Amino acid sequence: MVTSGRKNVSFITEFRKILHRHPYLTYKIVAVFLFITYVLTFEYLMISENQLENANLITAIYWATTTIATVGYGDVVFTSLPGRLFTIIVQILGIILISGFLITYIVAPWMDRVIKFRLPRMVSSGMKDHIIICGYNQLVETLIDELTEEDMLFVIVEEEEELIRELVYKNISCIFGSPTDKQTLMNAGIEKAKLLIANKSDERNANIVLTAREFHYVNIIAIVEDQSNSRYLKYAGADTVVSPKSMFGEFIGRKAMDRLVSRVTGATEIFEGVHIVEFPVYLKSPLIGKSLKEISSQQLTSAKIVGIWNSGTLSFDPKEEDIVRENTVLLAVGTHKELSKLKKLTH
């Protein structure tokens, strides 16, 4: 019995993951389920009204289709009160289903094509003394918040269309193109920029630095994943090489060395004004029971959660569905103000 229960839980969990990865699948399942329900209910009510000539599959499908579409030719109708109430329900839900179909499969794809056609590819000619950020991730999100607060101009260069669409929706300055391409960097205004941050893979960053180095006057910061590659990025022409993972590791290492530490101590600075801090979640915290997606969507904190420690396991790739529990430890990046707000929520 226990094994069977575990299998059921596992099946439900996997099913939820599939729905999360394919949101349109939920709409399709609901639509098919409702249509089958309409057909079966139609046949049952027709039999109960003694309209046996209409109690067949073809007529049921015909009636359900015309009623959902709110056409209703009136050639097949119910005479009883339950039948007419059923018709009203099918018509109302039909409007909702058709609206969902139009938005999901016609309006949304059309909007995507329009936005793709208008993907930003060049900054305004008046932009100068700005920062070019090649690559977008959670670390950059925190950096953007800091730059916005300081009223510093920046532009993100990204070659993934989905990310560019997301940035456009958020009204974040960006252009579409490969950051290793000289023309793309020129479109980003590198000739007038004061700083370029290479934030792709180590190999891509080396190519970005080599391309950007042709513009001798720009300062270049390279983000490195593997610290052993730092010297190669220096050889390529990076003025500064930063290793966030190394900083994370040193930070966690200091915590692991002292198991008696029960409070948040010494933040590690990644960029100027941007820190990484570890926050234990206490028993009365309002965050307990919430997923990381809920915390983000409810804007409970502007700090970015880049790591989560649950049941003794540390993950640097937290998922939206991860739940905050008692004794969870959150690894967050942000400004002093953002981190102070998160600290209050963890108590």
Salt bridges, closest charged atoms under 4 A:
GLU14 OE2 - LYS17 NZ 3.95
GLU141 OE1 - LYS304 NZ 3.27
ASP145 OD2 - LYS304 NZ 3.89
GLU158 OE2 - LYS200 NZ 2.76
GLU159 OE2 - LYS200 NZ 3.97
GLU159 OE2 - ARG204 NH1 2.71
GLU161 OE1 - LYS116 NZ 3.88
GLU161 OE1 - ARG165 NH1 3.99
GLU162 OE2 - ARG165 NH2 2.13
GLU166 OE2 - LYS170 NZ 3.01
GLU214 OE1 - LYS182 NZ 3.21
ASP239 OD2 - ARG213 NH1 3.30
GLU278 OE1 - LYS255 NZ 3.76
ASP317 OD2 - LYS319 NZ 3.09
GLU320 OE1 - HIS20 NE2 3.96
